[in-house]
């Protein structure tokens, strides 16, 4: 959920807003003179966004992703995690997303 607040209100309510961002994963768009200038966002969401940008800005990785999409779009079968690493994939319980 995203809310837009003027910087004056953000300054007055910062502890409360940080708690909301951290606990409920809210996003607060901060405005100055009616224009967006910053965003308060949950730290794990921020890290996830940075990782996504890293992937998207890596031309070699994006080429590989496109090759994989094309490969699987043709109904071909790839290797499973277990095939490659010799052990089953166990999803992380700490991952949010």
Steps between C-alpha positions, in 0.01 A plus 500: 500500500631845413420835660611848403587747775663843508847516653370714790266218604770236450737695728233529768402131481827331399517235778139395437550492122820296526315246714225478237754453223693236696206301637232530232727552199330829417666745265493871573556742212642821645414825325650847516289782360263237362765312300631149588860520627559181701352168605500322835504128428557180699870407501445147366292644213777750429761221488274297270461798267878551492553132412242525222673809360835318511353214296330732252820702450713192427486449119648149514255385765208651308615315184506175697153567641366566149663179371338308785159653429529403135619149592209436738246670271576225250389247767850370553598360837801629691682370803349515847683648798554146622645394160752783511594507870431143608264603779136608521412867504377604843325838487625760748250587772647851537446607136217750449389563151 
